[in-house]
Every structure is written in structure tokens, then in C-alpha cells.
Amino acid sequence: EALAVVDRGAATEFGLVQTGFHLNGLVQTSDGPRMWVAKRAANKTTCPGALDNMVAGGQPHGLTIAQNVVKECAEEAGIPEALARTARPVGAISYVQEVDEGLRRHMMYLYDLDLPGDFTPFPADGEVEDFRLMEIEEVAEIVATSEAFKYNCNLAIIDFLIRHGHIGPDDPDY
């Protein structure tokens, strides 16, 4: 039972670890896998207009991570519950980032979701402006050469690229 609940907007000031998940939405095509990439809405307070994972969300009190994945899939991308429940947990990443408020400490649970080729996500709750289905190489190039993705989304993508052999031990940034 929780003794207290702190809004995640204040977690950094208290030195608390924030948790959440990031989900890679994938489509297998005859030309190889592709990844759905979200563009954050211009009115978001954090990283407006930045590229983002297909679905991601902070972990609210009272839900399991699996329940949160299903909830956020519906809210952010219009993914039906039955399809969202097929998301596979593939790992976790933690990081610490120095910000004006202190140290941002995050634990991100990672998921991959295989989507049918005829499924197109749509911005259901207004947090996302649009979605783009991109070749994996294009996504990797954006991560490697720019800061177009929200500050922590690149970590989930890099993990995917390593797990699927797109970044190997011979890569200088491995």
C-alpha cells in the first residue's frame, strides 16, 4: 500500500525515480521492418513537436505496467485493446539526467508491438500531432545525427536497434 503519492512533475525535486514505458510500433513489410514514429503535439509542455516513440507514458499509481500500456495505446494511438495486449515486454532502461530542478531519474520499461500492415494509428487524445511509418534505417539515421527525438525516446530506439542487429559491437557508438 502506498504511503504517499507524488505527482511525477515534482518527482525530480524530491530525487524520486520516475517509471514509465516506451513502446516501439513495428510493421513487417516486404522491404523489411518499419517503425511507427509519433510527432508530439505543438502544445505539449515537454518537447513540443519532437519525434517520439509510437506510444509512451509515465506510470500512474494504481495501474500495472501492462494495464498502463493498454490504456496509453488506446489514448495516444487508437490501438484496440486486443491488439495492445499483444505488446511484448523486451527490457528496461534506467538513466539519470541533470536538469535545472536536480537529477531526473527514470526507469523505462520497453515494449515492442507488431502491428498489421493495414493498421494506421491516429492521435486519439491530442498528445500526438501525427504518426509516420518509417524505415528502420531512417529512424536510426535521425537518432544518430540529430536531436529530433524527445530526450529519452532515442534510448528505447537504440535498444531496439541493438537487439535487432542494426547496431553491432563494431559500431564506434556501440
Secondary structure, DSSP 8 states (H G I E B T S, - for coil): --S----GGGHHHHT-EEEEEEEEEEEEETTEEEEEEEEE-TT-SSSTT-EEESEEEE--TTS-HHHHHHHHHHHHH---HHHHTT-EEEEEEEEEEEETTEEEEEEEEEEEEE--TT-----SSSSEEEEEEEEHHHHHHHHHH---B-TTHHHHHHHHHHHTTSS-TTSTT-
